[in-house]
Amino acid sequence: MEMHGFLDRFEGNMAVILVEEVKEEFTVNKEMLPDGSDVNTYFEIEKKHGNYHIVQIDTTKTTQEKQTTSDLMAKLRAKKTGSKFKK
């Protein structure tokens, strides 16, 4: 079963990867991450013998999610009209 995870945050020397499909998280040493990994990077992952392993960066999903976030932020900024209360 192909799964995806994303790099949620760094805690010291460890990277916390969230696995959305199964609502689990795992940690991996920063040095074990593929080159170019950063917060909000998506990975193709697999589970073998009860442990998760990063296969590679999912560049397509990472790009799609960044665009979705960017679009949402643009919509929020467009709606911002200031306070509705009188001064």
C-alpha positions in Angstrom: 0.0 0.0 0.0 1.5 3.3 -1.1 1.2 6.0 1.6 2.1 9.6 1.9 3.6 11.5 4.8 4.7 15.0 5.2 7.4 16.7 7.2 5.5 18.5 9.9 8.3 19.9 12.0 11.7 19.5 13.4 12.3 18.7 17.1 16.0 19.0 17.7 17.9 16.6 15.5 14.7 14.7 14.6 12.1 15.3 11.9 8.5 14.5 12.6 6.6 12.9 9.7 2.8 12.7 9.8 1.1 9.9 7.9 -2.3 11.2 7.0 -3.9 7.9 5.8 -3.5 6.2 9.1 -3.3 9.2 11.4 0.1 8.3 12.8 3.4 10.0 13.1 7.0 8.8 13.2 10.4 10.5 13.7 13.5 10.1 11.7 17.0 11.7 12.1 17.3 14.8 10.0 20.4 13.3 8.3 18.3 10.5 7.0 15.9 12.8 5.0 16.3 13.0 1.3 18.1 16.1 0.0 15.8 19.1 -0.4 13.5 18.0 2.5 11.9 20.9 4.4 8.8 21.5 6.5 5.7 20.6 4.5 7.6 18.4 2.1 5.5 15.3 1.1 7.1 11.9 0.9 6.1 8.5 -0.6 6.5 6.2 2.4 6.1 2.5 3.1 5.7 0.4 6.2 7.9 -2.7 6.6 8.0 -4.9 9.7 6.1 -2.2 11.6 8.4 0.6 10.8 7.9 3.5 8.3 10.5 4.2 5.7 10.8 7.2 3.4 11.0 6.0 -0.2 11.4 9.4 -1.9 10.1 13.0 -2.0 6.7 13.2 -3.8 7.4 16.4 -5.8 4.0 16.4 -7.4 2.1 16.3 -4.2 4.4 18.8 -2.5 3.9 21.3 -5.4 0.1 20.8 -5.4 -0.2 21.3 -1.6 2.0 24.5 -1.8 -0.2 25.8 -4.5 -3.4 25.0 -2.6 -2.0 26.8 0.5 -1.0 29.8 -1.6 -4.4 30.0 -3.2 -6.1 29.8 0.3 -3.9 32.6 1.6 -4.7 34.8 -1.4 -8.4 34.3 -0.8 -8.1 35.2 2.8 -6.1 38.3 2.0 -8.7 39.3 -0.6 -11.5 39.0 2.0 -9.7 41.1 4.6 -11.6 44.4 4.8 -10.7 45.5 8.3 -12.8 45.6 11.4 -16.6 45.8 11.1 -16.7 47.8 14.4 -16.8 51.6 14.4 -13.9 53.4 16.0 
